Amino acid sequence: MAKAKEIKRGPGKPKKEIGPEDMKKAEKYAFEGHQNGTICDLLDWPTSWLDDRKDIRKRLTKKRAERKVWLRKLQNKTAENGEREAATMQIFLGKNELEQADKQETKLSGGVELLSPRVR
């Protein structure tokens, strides 16, 4: 596993440079749904270090957005083909990653009487 190369730049901590191979791995992990802390652990990056790297966070966020698009396409394909076996996992992922929810309607039986507010 290639480690990030350090670049000397005066006082303070040296800025780490990420090679294209590590960046591809990080993007792949983000597309798979891994969180930043997990990606840092897998690539041997300090977890606090990623907080300072807006450029990398932006790329990882983009990969997670691509995952959401992929998941929606997969759900539509499953619905069109009537594949019931894969539907359960896609419903789970949709609820957790795409903020989808089951819509449940509740009907009341009987009447509801509204009382007028009391004025003192």
Secondary structure, DSSP 8 states (H G I E B T S, - for coil): ----EEE--SSSS-EEE--HHHHHHHHHHHHTT--HHHHHHHHT--TTGGGG-HHHHHHHHHHHHHHHHHHHHHHHHHHHHT--TTHHHHHHHHHHHS-----------S----------
